[in-house]
Amino acid sequence: MYPTLYHAIQDIFGLEISILKIANTFGLFVALSFLAANYIMTLELKRKEKEGILTPIANKIIVGKSLPASDFIINTLIGFIFGFKFIPLFFNNEIINSGVQQYIFSLKGSWVGGIILAGLFFYLKKRENDKQKLHEPIEKEIIIHPWQHMGYFTLVAAIAGILGAKVFHWLEYWEDFVKYPVENIFSASGLTFFGGLICGGAGVLWAAQKKGIGVKNMLDVGAPAMMLAYGVGRIGCHLSGDGDWGIVNNHPKPNILGFLPDWFWAYNYPNNVAGICDPTNGNSPCNFSSTPYLLQNVYPTPLWEAIAAIMLFFVLWFLRKKVKTAGVMFGLYMIFAAIERFFIEKIRVNSTYSFMGIHPTQAEVISVILFFSGILLIVFSLKSFYKKTQENSD
């Protein structure tokens, strides 16, 4: 496994580049998942505009006006944070070797580096302001296309999604959160997919409405993109070994999978970033430093989910031009995502709830809700479409 790019480059090319220890593999694939979603949604927004489903908006702006003070403050703060936290990473190997994530979420840093970069970022913003400033500002009308908002939508999705993923993780492991609240809040680990999906999606819908894009159209635009993003993110889970694996798998590999390597069926996740060697959560005490791998093979569920999600993305991508009713595409996405996650939960490691004699996981509960919500969305979308069609024909 490759918890960081350092481990990947070392294993593949035999090179040891210490600075690459700051590049977390899981974080890299999360970033790639956002980029993939951004690209697919941009294509879909352009297509819908070309087909006349979405329209550009004329907006008046003032050219040559001085930038607001908030721009200078934000830019200076960003410079300080980068200098305070990231400059030491290039000069202090001890930080890299002892754990970058712990350092990032601590109060340690370089005040000198922070002040230097704060000053530099302030100067760059002032230079930008001086270059665009006019003696007499003028009003100008520009055309803004729906796809040009994607940078804003992605930023909102990232912030809301990460916050949602953290909150849902705390709810899923509530006893641990109550016991160690500070550690959980400032931990770089502990993210729940459905929390990121729900909160990130809600954030994008809110942002889209502000920009004049209808909810159903935005949902449909996001359907294939979200499925692809999930698949890419799960690749990161598998390669880094973040603990999202399945239960212990002692079953022999089925003959039908004989052409595949053994690790596709059962894997021990060596050097996993979770630092776990006991897949049974305490039944077989072990020391990760001496046995940096799972003592028993488990189902590599992140890999299976990545494959399933990418295949479902191609299904949705194929259907996107054929489905003409707004809302149906996202309904299909909800159904596909719910089925995939519900069944994979049967062999995943997760905490469970106790409810009327049954013990579902958080993901199973949300999967059931997603499944029936998807059906309802499709039914109501079709009814609304047919009703509008009849009214137009009358």
C-alpha positions in Angstrom: 0.0 0.0 0.0 1.0 3.6 -0.6 0.0 5.9 2.3 1.9 8.7 0.6 3.5 9.4 -2.8 6.8 8.9 -1.1 6.0 5.2 -0.7 4.7 4.8 -4.2 7.8 6.4 -5.8 10.1 4.4 -3.5 8.4 1.1 -4.4 8.0 1.7 -8.2 11.2 3.6 -9.0 13.5 2.9 -6.0 13.8 6.7 -5.3 13.6 8.1 -1.8 12.2 11.7 -1.9 11.4 12.7 1.7 9.3 15.8 0.7 6.8 13.5 -1.0 5.8 12.2 2.4 3.6 15.3 2.7 1.5 14.1 -0.3 -1.1 11.8 1.2 -2.3 9.3 -1.3 -5.9 9.4 -0.1 -5.9 13.2 -0.1 -4.5 13.1 -3.7 -7.4 10.9 -4.9 -10.0 13.0 -3.1 -8.6 16.0 -5.0 -8.7 14.0 -8.3 -12.3 13.0 -7.6 -13.3 16.7 -7.3 -11.4 17.5 -10.5 -13.1 14.6 -12.3 -16.5 15.7 -11.1 -15.8 19.3 -12.1 -14.8 18.2 -15.6 -17.9 16.0 -16.1 -20.3 18.6 -14.8 -18.7 21.3 -17.0 -19.3 19.0 -20.0 -22.9 18.5 -19.0 -23.6 22.1 -18.3 -22.2 23.0 -21.8 -24.4 20.3 -23.4 -27.6 21.5 -21.6 -26.9 25.1 -22.7 -26.3 24.0 -26.3 -29.6 22.1 -26.2 -31.4 25.1 -24.8 -32.2 23.6 -21.4 -30.0 26.1 -19.6 -29.4 29.7 -20.7 -26.6 32.1 -20.1 -27.2 35.2 -18.0 -26.2 38.8 -18.7 -24.5 40.5 -15.8 -23.4 44.0 -15.2 -20.0 44.6 -13.6 -17.9 47.7 -12.9 -14.4 47.5 -14.5 -11.5 49.4 -13.0 -12.9 49.7 -9.5 -10.5 49.1 -6.6 -10.7 45.7 -5.1 -12.5 45.5 -1.8 -10.5 45.4 1.5 -11.8 41.8 2.1 -9.8 40.6 -0.9 -6.6 42.0 0.6 -7.4 40.5 4.1 -8.2 37.1 2.7 -5.2 36.9 0.5 -2.9 38.0 3.3 -4.4 35.4 5.6 -4.0 32.6 3.0 -0.3 33.7 2.6 0.2 33.6 6.3 -1.3 30.1 6.7 0.8 28.7 3.8 3.9 30.2 5.2 3.2 29.3 8.8 2.3 25.6 8.0 4.0 24.6 4.8 7.4 26.3 4.7 8.7 24.2 7.6 7.8 21.1 5.6 10.6 21.9 3.1 13.3 22.4 5.8 12.4 20.1 8.7 12.6 16.3 7.9 11.6 15.6 11.5 8.1 16.9 10.8 7.8 14.7 7.7 9.1 11.6 9.5 6.9 12.0 12.6 3.7 12.6 10.8 2.5 15.4 8.5 -1.2 15.1 9.3 -0.6 15.5 13.1 1.6 18.6 12.3 -1.0 20.2 10.0 -3.7 20.0 12.6 -1.5 21.2 15.4 -0.7 24.8 16.5 3.0 24.4 15.4 4.5 26.3 12.5 6.9 29.0 11.4 6.0 32.6 12.4 8.8 33.9 10.2 7.5 32.0 7.2 4.0 33.1 7.9 4.9 36.8 8.0 7.0 36.6 4.9 4.4 34.9 2.7 1.6 37.1 4.2 3.6 40.1 3.0 4.2 38.5 -0.4 0.6 37.7 -0.9 -0.5 41.2 0.1 2.0 42.7 -2.4 0.8 40.4 -5.2 -2.9 41.4 -4.5 -1.9 45.1 -4.4 -0.1 44.7 -7.7 -3.1 43.0 -9.3 -5.3 45.9 -8.0 -3.0 48.6 -9.4 -2.9 46.8 -12.8 -6.7 46.6 -13.2 -7.6 49.9 -11.6 -8.9 52.7 -13.9 -9.0 56.5 -13.3 -12.7 56.4 -14.2 -14.3 53.0 -13.6 -16.8 51.9 -16.3 -19.9 49.7 -16.2 -19.8 46.8 -18.6 -22.3 44.0 -19.4 -20.9 40.4 -19.7 -22.5 37.1 -20.5 -21.9 34.4 -17.9 -22.5 30.8 -19.0 -23.7 28.2 -16.5 -20.5 26.1 -16.8 -18.4 29.2 -15.8 -19.7 28.8 -12.2 -18.1 25.3 -11.8 -15.1 26.6 -9.9 -17.5 28.2 -7.3 -19.6 25.0 -7.2 -16.6 22.8 -6.7 -15.3 25.0 -3.8 -18.7 24.9 -2.1 -18.9 21.1 -2.6 -15.5 20.6 -1.1 -16.1 22.7 2.0 -19.7 21.4 2.6 -18.7 17.8 1.7 -15.7 17.6 4.0 -17.7 19.1 6.9 -20.6 16.7 6.2 -18.3 13.7 6.0 -16.8 14.6 9.4 -20.1 15.2 11.1 -21.6 12.0 9.8 -18.5 10.1 11.0 -18.9 11.6 14.5 -22.6 10.5 14.5 -21.6 7.0 13.3 -19.0 6.6 16.1 -20.8 8.8 18.6 -19.4 7.1 21.8 -15.9 7.6 20.6 -16.6 11.2 19.7 -18.1 11.9 23.1 -15.1 10.3 24.8 -12.5 12.1 22.7 -14.2 15.2 21.2 -11.0 17.3 20.6 -9.1 14.5 19.0 -12.0 13.7 16.7 -12.6 17.3 15.7 -9.0 18.0 14.8 -8.2 14.6 13.4 -7.3 14.5 9.7 -9.0 11.1 9.4 -12.6 10.0 9.8 -14.7 10.7 6.8 -18.1 9.2 5.9 -19.0 9.1 2.2 -22.8 9.6 2.6 -22.2 12.6 4.9 -20.0 14.2 2.1 -22.6 13.3 -0.5 -25.6 14.8 1.3 -23.9 17.9 2.6 -21.8 18.5 -0.5 -24.8 18.0 -2.8 -27.0 20.3 -0.7 -24.2 23.0 -0.9 -24.0 22.7 -4.6 -27.8 23.0 -5.0 -27.9 26.1 -2.8 -25.1 27.6 -4.9 -26.7 26.6 -8.2 -30.0 28.3 -7.2 -28.1 31.5 -6.4 -26.8 31.4 -9.9 -30.1 30.8 -11.6 -29.8 27.0 -12.3 -32.9 24.9 -11.5 -32.6 22.2 -8.8 -33.6 19.2 -11.0 -31.3 20.2 -13.9 -28.4 20.6 -11.4 -29.2 17.3 -9.9 -29.1 15.6 -13.3 -25.8 17.3 -14.2 -24.3 16.0 -11.0 -25.5 12.4 -11.3 -22.8 10.8 -13.5 -20.1 13.2 -12.0 -20.8 12.1 -8.5 -20.7 8.4 -9.4 -17.3 8.9 -11.1 -16.0 11.0 -8.2 -17.0 8.2 -5.8 -15.1 5.6 -7.9 -12.0 7.7 -8.0 -12.1 8.4 -4.3 -12.5 4.7 -3.5 -9.3 4.0 -5.5 -7.6 6.3 -3.0 -9.1 4.4 -0.1 -7.7 1.1 -1.5 -4.2 2.4 -2.4 -3.7 4.1 0.9 -5.4 1.4 3.0 -7.5 3.9 5.0 -9.5 1.3 7.0 -12.5 1.1 4.7 -11.9 -2.5 3.9 -14.2 -5.5 4.4 -14.4 -8.2 7.1 -12.0 -11.0 7.4 -12.1 -13.2 4.3 -10.9 -16.8 4.8 -12.9 -18.2 1.9 -11.0 -19.7 -1.1 -11.0 -17.6 -4.3 -13.9 -18.8 -6.5 -12.9 -20.6 -9.7 -14.6 -17.9 -11.8 -12.1 -15.4 -10.5 -9.1 -17.7 -11.2 -7.7 -15.3 -13.8 -7.4 -12.5 -11.3 -4.6 -12.0 -8.8 -5.2 -13.3 -5.2 -5.2 -9.7 -3.8 -8.4 -9.0 -5.8 -10.3 -11.5 -3.6 -8.5 -11.2 -0.3 -5.8 -8.7 0.8 -3.8 -7.8 3.9 -3.2 -4.1 3.1 0.5 -3.8 4.0 1.8 -0.4 5.2 -1.8 0.9 5.4 -2.2 4.5 6.4 -4.7 3.5 9.1 -1.8 1.9 11.0 -3.9 -1.2 11.7 -2.7 -4.8 11.9 -5.7 -6.3 13.6 -8.7 -6.6 11.3 -10.9 -7.9 14.1 -10.7 -4.7 16.1 -9.1 -6.0 19.2 -9.5 -9.7 19.2 -5.9 -10.3 18.2 -3.6 -7.6 19.8 -0.6 -6.7 17.6 2.0 -4.0 17.0 1.9 -2.3 13.6 5.6 -1.3 13.8 6.6 -4.9 13.8 3.7 -6.3 11.7 2.8 -3.4 9.3 -0.1 -5.3 7.7 -3.4 -7.0 8.6 -2.8 -10.3 10.3 -5.7 -11.8 8.4 -6.8 -11.1 4.8 -10.0 -9.1 4.3 -12.3 -8.3 1.4 -10.8 -5.4 -0.6 -14.2 -3.6 -0.7 -12.8 -0.2 -1.7 -11.4 -1.8 -4.9 -14.7 -3.5 -5.7 -16.6 -0.3 -5.0 -14.3 1.7 -7.3 -14.9 -0.8 -10.1 -18.7 -0.8 -9.5 -18.9 3.0 -9.3 -16.9 3.6 -12.5 -19.0 1.0 -14.4 -22.2 2.7 -13.1 -20.8 6.0 -14.2 -20.6 4.7 -17.8 -24.2 3.5 -17.6 -25.3 7.0 -16.4 -23.1 8.6 -19.1 -24.8 6.5 -21.7 -28.3 7.3 -20.5 -27.8 11.1 -20.0 -28.8 12.1 -23.6 -31.7 9.6 -23.7 -33.4 10.7 -20.5 -35.3 13.8 -21.3 -37.2 14.3 -18.0 -35.5 16.5 -15.5 -34.9 14.8 -12.2 -34.9 11.2 -13.6 -31.1 11.0 -14.0 -30.5 11.8 -10.4 -33.2 9.4 -9.3 -31.4 6.7 -11.2 -28.1 7.7 -9.6 -29.7 7.5 -6.1 -31.0 4.0 -6.8 -27.7 2.7 -8.3 -25.7 4.2 -5.4 -28.1 2.8 -2.8 -28.0 -0.7 -4.2 -24.2 -0.8 -4.6 -23.6 0.5 -1.1 -26.3 -1.5 0.7 -24.9 -4.9 -0.5 -21.3 -4.0 0.0 -22.1 -3.1 3.6 -22.8 -6.8 4.2 -19.0 -7.5 4.0 -17.6 -4.2 5.3 -16.3 -3.2 8.7 -18.7 -0.7 10.3 -20.3 0.2 13.5 -24.0 -0.7 13.8 -27.2 0.8 15.4 -29.7 -1.2 17.4 -33.3 -0.6 16.3 -36.3 -2.9 17.0 -34.1 -6.0 17.1 -32.2 -5.2 13.9 -28.7 -3.9 13.7 -28.2 -1.8 10.5 -25.1 0.3 9.8 -25.5 4.0 9.1 -24.8 3.4 5.4 -27.5 0.7 5.2 -30.1 3.1 6.7 -29.2 5.9 4.3 -29.0 3.4 1.4 -32.7 2.4 2.0 -33.7 6.1 2.2 -31.8 6.9 -1.0 -33.3 4.0 -2.8 -36.9 4.9 -2.1 -36.2 8.6 -2.5 -34.8 7.9 -6.0 -38.0 6.0 -6.9 -40.1 8.8 -5.6 -38.1 11.4 -7.5 -38.4 9.5 -10.7 -42.2 9.1 -10.3 -42.9 12.7 -9.4 -40.6 14.0 -12.2 -42.4 11.9 -14.8 -45.8 12.9 -13.5 -44.8 16.6 -13.6 -43.4 16.1 -17.1 -46.5 14.5 -18.5 -48.8 17.0 -16.8 -46.8 19.9 -18.3 -46.9 18.1 -21.7 -50.7 17.8 -21.6 -51.1 21.4 -20.6 -49.0 22.5 -23.5 -51.0 20.3 -25.9 -54.3 21.7 -24.7 
